[in-house]
């Protein structure tokens, strides 16, 4: 008798779990096409209300966006066509200036998508789409003007500046990186696992003698066991064939780490006693 009751309870439990799974798979019907709070975006939204007042005060505008009004307008003129969207019969699109403002506010503060969505009176899903789209457009439009791959002549001029300013001969850049904690990407296994017990990505950068970024690499995995910054293949290619730099010009990059790192003919490691 007890075995029959136990089997019956198991069947009931399985049926309940199947019903729950089916209910989770169903989408709730929308009560309204656009929420009333979002419909009043042009009257009470942060961009249409607060930002228009901040335009009269360049100092406060810069503290809000980390850009001056002139820089904001210049950036908008560069990326406006890339981030503009067409109006439809159902709704008007968010203008490029507002899309850029949402992205810059996120980059300046690091607020959550939900917080920014409430401030600008747009949907959370809308913010989650705007930020990566605008960030990609900013990179694509500015990379050739401000982060172009240095040529052989650029490397040589950087080395001359290192010699002049810092009395460091044959150096065409300083390389360093940073671990940034993140969530593990899907199906990545232990690829992004850090020796500290967290998941991370590596930000690598090369600067010249005036601390200006000349080459960057985002998203490397580094050394999982030791936390070493490993130059990734895309970064090596961006160096403009680092091996050719070493062989043709006898120039080197200086790595700001005392940890063991991969041996490269064009990479010089800083040791505890100096440069080795």
C-alpha positions in Angstrom: 0.0 0.0 0.0 2.8 2.4 0.9 4.5 1.7 -2.4 1.4 2.5 -4.3 0.9 5.8 -2.5 4.6 6.7 -3.2 4.2 6.0 -6.9 1.1 8.1 -7.0 2.9 11.0 -5.3 5.7 10.8 -7.8 3.3 10.9 -10.7 1.6 13.9 -9.3 4.9 15.6 -8.7 6.0 15.0 -12.3 2.7 16.3 -13.7 3.1 19.4 -11.6 6.7 20.0 -12.8 5.5 19.6 -16.4 2.7 22.0 -15.9 5.1 24.6 -14.4 7.5 24.2 -17.3 4.7 24.7 -19.8 3.5 27.8 -17.9 7.0 29.3 -17.9 7.2 28.8 -21.7 4.0 30.8 -22.3 4.4 34.5 -22.8 2.1 36.8 -20.9 -0.1 38.9 -23.2 0.7 42.6 -23.2 -1.9 44.8 -21.5 -0.7 47.9 -23.3 1.5 48.4 -26.4 3.6 51.1 -24.6 3.3 51.8 -20.9 1.9 55.2 -19.9 5.1 56.1 -18.1 7.1 55.6 -21.3 4.5 57.5 -23.4 5.4 60.7 -21.5 9.1 60.4 -22.3 9.2 63.5 -24.4 7.6 65.6 -21.6 9.3 64.2 -18.5 12.2 62.1 -19.7 15.7 63.0 -18.6 16.9 63.8 -22.1 14.0 66.1 -23.0 13.8 67.7 -19.5 17.1 67.8 -17.6 19.5 67.7 -20.5 18.0 70.7 -22.2 18.7 72.7 -19.1 22.2 71.3 -18.7 23.0 72.5 -22.2 23.0 76.1 -20.8 25.7 75.1 -18.3 28.7 73.5 -20.0 30.3 72.6 -16.7 27.4 70.6 -15.4 26.8 69.1 -18.9 30.4 67.8 -18.9 30.0 66.3 -15.4 26.9 64.5 -16.6 28.3 63.1 -19.9 32.1 63.3 -19.2 32.1 65.3 -22.5 31.7 69.0 -23.1 28.8 70.3 -25.2 31.1 70.9 -28.1 32.6 67.4 -27.9 29.1 65.9 -27.6 27.9 67.7 -30.8 31.1 66.7 -32.6 30.6 63.0 -31.7 27.0 63.2 -32.7 27.9 64.5 -36.1 30.3 61.5 -36.6 28.0 58.7 -35.4 24.5 60.2 -36.0 23.9 58.5 -39.3 25.1 55.1 -37.9 22.7 55.1 -34.9 19.7 56.8 -36.5 16.5 54.7 -36.9 13.4 55.1 -39.1 10.0 56.0 -37.7 7.2 53.5 -38.2 3.5 53.6 -38.3 3.4 52.3 -34.7 5.8 54.7 -33.0 8.4 57.3 -33.5 12.1 56.3 -33.2 14.4 57.5 -30.5 16.5 60.3 -32.0 20.3 59.9 -32.4 21.1 62.5 -29.8 19.0 60.7 -27.2 20.5 57.4 -28.1 24.0 58.8 -27.8 23.1 60.4 -24.4 21.9 57.1 -23.1 25.1 55.3 -24.0 27.3 58.1 -22.7 25.4 58.2 -19.4 26.0 54.4 -19.0 29.7 54.8 -19.8 30.1 57.7 -17.4 28.3 56.2 -14.4 28.1 52.4 -14.8 24.5 52.5 -13.7 22.3 49.5 -14.3 20.2 49.3 -17.5 17.1 49.5 -15.3 18.2 52.7 -13.6 18.9 54.4 -16.9 15.7 53.1 -18.4 13.7 54.8 -15.6 15.6 58.0 -15.9 15.2 58.3 -19.7 11.7 56.7 -19.7 12.5 54.0 -22.1 12.2 50.2 -21.9 15.0 48.2 -20.3 15.2 46.0 -23.4 15.6 49.3 -25.4 18.5 50.4 -23.3 20.1 46.9 -23.7 20.0 47.3 -27.4 21.0 51.0 -27.6 24.2 50.8 -25.5 26.1 48.1 -27.5 24.9 49.5 -30.8 26.0 53.1 -30.1 29.3 51.9 -28.5 30.1 49.9 -31.6 29.3 52.9 -33.8 31.5 55.1 -31.7 34.4 52.7 -32.1 33.9 52.2 -35.9 33.7 55.9 -36.5 36.6 57.0 -34.4 39.1 54.2 -34.6 40.8 55.4 -37.9 41.2 58.9 -36.6 42.2 58.3 -33.0 43.4 54.6 -32.7 44.9 53.9 -36.1 47.5 51.1 -36.3 51.0 52.7 -36.0 53.1 52.4 -39.0 56.9 51.7 -39.0 57.6 55.4 -39.0 55.2 55.9 -36.0 57.0 53.3 -34.0 60.4 55.0 -34.8 59.1 58.4 -33.7 57.7 56.9 -30.5 61.1 55.4 -29.8 62.8 58.7 -30.3 60.3 60.4 -27.9 61.0 57.7 -25.3 64.7 58.4 -25.6 64.2 62.2 -25.4 61.7 62.3 -22.5 62.7 59.3 -20.4 66.2 58.4 -21.6 65.0 54.9 -22.5 66.6 53.7 -25.7 65.1 51.4 -28.3 61.6 51.5 -26.7 58.6 51.9 -29.0 55.9 51.4 -26.3 55.0 50.4 -22.8 52.6 47.3 -22.4 50.4 46.6 -19.5 47.1 44.9 -18.7 44.4 44.5 -16.2 42.0 41.7 -15.1 38.4 42.7 -15.2 36.0 40.5 -13.3 33.0 39.4 -15.4 30.5 36.6 -15.8 31.6 33.4 -17.6 30.6 33.6 -21.2 28.3 30.7 -22.3 30.0 27.4 -23.2 33.5 28.8 -22.3 34.3 26.3 -19.6 37.4 27.3 -17.6 38.8 29.5 -20.4 38.1 32.8 -18.5 38.7 31.3 -15.0 41.2 33.3 -12.9 43.6 31.9 -10.3 41.8 34.1 -7.8 38.7 32.0 -8.2 36.7 34.4 -10.4 36.0 34.7 -14.1 37.7 37.6 -15.9 38.7 39.2 -19.2 42.0 40.9 -19.9 42.4 44.5 -21.1 45.8 45.0 -22.7 47.2 48.4 -23.9 50.3 49.9 -25.4 51.1 53.5 -24.6 53.7 55.9 -26.0 56.0 58.2 -24.1 53.2 60.7 -23.4 50.8 58.0 -21.9 48.6 58.0 -25.1 47.0 54.7 -26.1 48.4 53.5 -29.4 47.2 49.8 -29.4 44.6 48.1 -27.3 43.2 44.6 -27.0 40.0 43.7 -25.1 38.7 40.2 -24.2 41.9 38.1 -23.9 41.9 35.2 -21.5 45.4 35.6 -20.1 47.1 32.8 -18.3 44.4 30.9 -16.3 46.9 29.5 -13.8 49.1 32.5 -13.1 47.2 35.5 -14.1 49.8 36.5 -16.7 48.9 39.0 -19.4 49.5 37.0 -22.7 49.7 39.1 -25.9 46.9 37.6 -28.0 47.2 37.0 -31.8 45.0 40.1 -32.7 47.2 42.3 -30.5 50.4 40.9 -32.1 49.0 41.6 -35.6 48.1 45.2 -34.5 51.6 45.8 -33.5 52.3 45.9 -37.3 54.3 42.7 -37.3 56.2 43.0 -34.1 58.9 40.6 -35.3 59.6 42.9 -38.2 59.9 45.8 -35.8 62.5 44.0 -33.8 64.5 42.7 -36.8 64.4 45.8 -39.0 64.6 48.6 -36.4 65.9 46.9 -33.2 63.0 48.4 -31.2 61.2 46.7 -28.3 58.1 47.0 -26.2 58.5 47.1 -22.4 56.1 45.0 -20.4 55.1 46.3 -17.0 55.0 43.0 -15.1 57.4 40.9 -13.1 55.5 37.7 -13.7 56.7 35.1 -16.3 55.4 35.8 -19.8 55.7 34.3 -23.2 59.1 35.0 -24.9 58.8 37.3 -27.9 61.8 38.9 -29.7 60.1 42.2 -29.6 59.0 42.1 -25.9 61.2 43.2 -23.0 60.1 42.4 -19.5 60.6 44.7 -16.4 62.2 42.8 -13.6 62.4 43.7 -9.9 65.9 45.0 -10.5 65.1 46.9 -13.7 64.6 45.7 -17.3 65.6 42.3 -18.4 
